[in-house]
Amino acid sequence: MVVTLGTDDLVLCSGTIARHAPFRERLQAASAAGYAAVSLWGRDYQAARDEGYSDADLVALLDDHGLAVAELDPVWWWTPGAAAFSIAPEFDPIDVFRFGEADLFRIAELFGARSLNAAEVLGGDWSVEDAAEAFAGLCDRAAGHGLLVHLEWLAWSRISDLATALEVVTLADRPNGGLNVDTWHCARTGTTAADLMTVPGHRVLAIQVDDGPELAEGNLIEATLHSRLVPGEGAFDLLGYLASLHSIGADAPIGVEVFSDELHALGPMEAARRAADATRALLADLQNRERVGE
C-alpha cells in the first residue's frame, strides 16, 4: 500500500546519514530518533542488496522499524534528451546515473513509496514549455505506479529558482505533480518567505529543511553535498519559510536533509538524533510564534 505522510511526519533524508552507512543502521537511527519515514537513493537500495539482503528482507526491515519510504531520489532523466545520457561509473562519483526510470519505479513499488524527487542536472537548450511537457510525461508515468512527483529547483541548474520550477509544474498541470521546497536552495537562490506565499499550497508536495551561513559559499555544489548545517545552526530564514508554507496550506511531510561531513562523522544514530531534535525545536518555535500572534 502506498504510504500517506503529512506535516506531522518527519522524514530522515538519505543525505543526512553518511553514504556508506549499512542499511540496517540507517533504519535503526531513523526509528530511534522518531522519524516516520526515510528517503532513499537508488544507491542505498543497491548497497543494501550488495550487503546480502533480498527485496523481501528489506521490506521486512522497514516494517520491523515502523518506517515508510517517503521518496526515491533523484529523478534525473526526465528533461528533454536526458534519457539518452549515459556515463561510465568512474565518472559518476555520487553514483546517480546508473539508476534510471525503470529502476526507481521498481524500487518505489517494492517499498510502497510516496513520491519521486525530480531535478534538472544535465542542462540543455530546451524551453520552459519543453520542460513542462517532459514533466507532465514523467507525472503520467509515475501515476501508473501510484507515485507523486515533486520538482526541486537547484541553484546551478536550468531550473534554478522557484519561479521557473513553479512555471514548469503549473504548465504541466498534473494532479500528482508539484514542488519540493528545500530551504538550502531557497536561501541560495534568493527565495524569500514572501515568495513562497505566491505558491498554491496544494502544489507543495515535499519540504526539506537544512541550514547554512548567511553568505553563499564559493562552490555551491561542493557546499550542498558536504557542509550544510543542522536547522537552527545557520542564518537561513527557516521560521519565515515554514510560516509561509503553513499559511498557504502546504500539507507535505518535512524531510531533514543535512549533507554534512561533520554530521556524518558522528555516526548514523547521533546524526539522525541531532537533525531530528533541531527540526522539532524549530517546529516548536514556529508553533509558539504563531500562537503568540493569534
N, C-alpha and C positions, 0 to 999 in steps of 0.2 A: 504494500500500500504506500502511495506517495505521501511524504510527510508534510504536515502543516505546521508552520512556525510563525510566531508573531513578535511584537515588540518586547514582550516579556522574556523572550528566549535569547540567551547568549550563544554565539557560535564561536568555537575556537578555530580560527582560520589556520590553514596549513602552515603559513609562513611564520606564525608566532612560535612554532616549535622548530628546532634545528632539523634541517633537511633529512639527515640520516638517522634520526631517532627511530627505533623499532616501532612497528605499527601498534603492538600491544601497549607500549609505553605512552604513545600518543593518546590512546583511549583511556588509559589509567589516569593520565594527567587531566584530561578533559572531564572525566567523571568526578575525580576528587575535587576539582575546583568548581563543580556545579554547572558546567555548560550543558545545554540541551542538545547540542549538535556540534559536528565538526565539518569543516570543508576539506576537500581532498583534491590534490592534483593527480593527473594520470600517473605521474612518477611515484606517488605514495602507494597507489594500488599495486603498481608493478613491483615496487620494493617489497611489499608485503607478500606477494606471490613468490618472489625470489627467496623470501625467508622460509618458504615451505608451506604456507597456508593455502588451502583451497578456497574457492569462492564461498563455499558453504561455511568454512571456518571463519572467514571474515565477517559474514553476515551474523554468525553466532556471537562473535566477539563484540560487535556493536550492540546486539541485543543484551548481552551479559552486562555491558557497562551502561545500559539505559540511554544510548545515544542514537541520534539520527544523523544522516548526511544532509547537510544543508545544500551545498552546491559543489559542482565539479568545475575546476579552474585549470588553465584558461582556455577559452574557445578562441583560437587564433585564425582559423581557416576560412572564416565566413565572408570576408571582404572580397570585392571583385578581383579575380585572378589568384587569390591566396591559396586556394585548394590545390593548385598545381605546384606549389612551392615544396621543395624538399631540401634537406640539409644533412650532411653527414654528422653522426653522433659526436665526433670530436670537435665540431664547430657549434655544438649546442650545449654549452656548459650548464644551463639550468634545466636541461632535459625536458623540453616542452614539445618540440616539433615532431617527435615520433608518435605522438598521441593525437590522432585525428578524430573526425566526427564519429565514425563507427565505434571507435574505442570508447570515447566518453559517453556516447549514448548507451553502450552496453554496460559500462560501469555504473552509470546513473540508474539504469533499470535494475541492476543487481541489488543496489542498496536502497532503491526507492527514493532517490534524491529529489529534492525540491526544485532545483534550478541549475542552470549553467551560467557561468560568468564569461561574457564576451568582451573582447578588447581588440583594438586595431594595433598591430605590431609590425606590419610589413611595408606600410606606405603604399604609394601608387599615385596615378593621376586621375582617379575616379572622382566623381562629384558626390555631393551630399545625397542627391537623388539616387545615384547608383548604390551608395551605401545603404540607403533606406530600403531599396528593393532587395538587396542581399540580406539585410537584417530580417526583413519580412519572410524571406525564404527560410532562413535559419529558424525563426519562430514557428513557422508552419511545420517544419520537420520535427522540431522539438516537441510540438504539441502532440504529435503522434506517439510520443513516449511519456506524455503527462508532465512535461517539464516547462517551467518558466524560464525566460532568458532575460538577464539584465546586462545592460551595456555600461561598461566602466570607461570613462574618459581618462586618458593618460597624458601627462603634461608634455611629452615629447612626440606624440603621435599625430596623425592626420585628424583624429577625433580627440582634440586636445583641450576641450573646455565643455562646460555644462551646456552652453547654448547649442553647440554643434551636436552633442550627444542627444539632447532633447529633440532637436530637429529631426535627427535620424529616426528616433523612436516614434515621434509624432507622425512623420510621413509614412512610416511602416504601418502604424495603426493596427497592431496586433494585440489581442486581449491578453496574451501571455508574454508580451514584450514590455520592458521598462528599463529603468536605470539602476545602477549600483552607485550609491553616493559614498565615496571613500574620502574621509576627511583629509588625508595626505594630499590627494590630487585636488581637492578643493583649495587647500591652502597654497599649493604650489602653482595653481593656475589663476589665483586671484579671485576665486569664487567666494562670495560673501554670504552671510546668513540671509541677507535681503534677497540675493539672487535665488536662493533655494525657495523663497516664498513664491516664486513665479512658476514652480513645478506643480502640476496636478498631483495630489497626494497618491492617487492610485497608480501613478507611473513609477513610484519609488518601490522597487522590489527587493532591494538589499541595501544595507548600511554597513560600512566598515569604519571603525574608529581606530585612531592612532594619533600620534602627536609628533611634533618636531620643533626645531628652533625657528625664531621669527624670520631670520634671513635665510633665503634659499641657498642650498648647497651648490657648489660649483658643478658637480656631476650628479644630476638628478637621478639617473638610472642607478648609479652606484649607491646613492643615499637611500633610495626607496627600497633597495634589496638588502641593505646592511646596517643602516643607522637610524631607523625610525625610533621614536620614543614611546614609552607607555603613556596612555592617556593621563593628562594632568601634569606630566613632567616637562612639557614644552610650552610653546606660545600660541598654538592654534586656538581659534575661537570655537572650541568644541561645544561649549554650552550654547553659543549662538546657533551653530549648525543644528544641534539636536532640538533646540527650541523651535526652530523654523520647521524642521521635519515633523515635529509633533503638531505644530499649528496647522500644517497643510493636510494632516490626517494620514501621514505615511504609516503603514502598518506592516513594517518589514522587520525581520529578526536583525539583531545587532551583532555583527561579526567583529571580533577583535583581531586585527591584522597588524602585528608589530614585527616586521622583518628587522631583526636587531642582532648583530653578532654578540653584543654584551648580554642580551637576554638569553640567547641560545646557549651561551656558556654556562648558565645556571642549571641547565638540565630541564627536561620536559615538565616535571612536577612543579618546580619553582617558577618557571617561565609562565606556565598556564595560570598558576595561582596569582602571581603578581599582576598579570594582564587582567584577570577577572576582577580582582579586588579593586584595581584602579578604575575599571569601567563601571563597576557597581557604585563606587564612590562618586563618579561623575554623574551617573543617573540619579543618585540620591540628591546630589546638589541641584540638579535640574528640577526635580520634583519639589524641593524646598523653595526654590526661587519662584516656581510657578504658583505654589501655594501662597507665598507672601504677596504675589502680585494679584491674586484673586480679590 
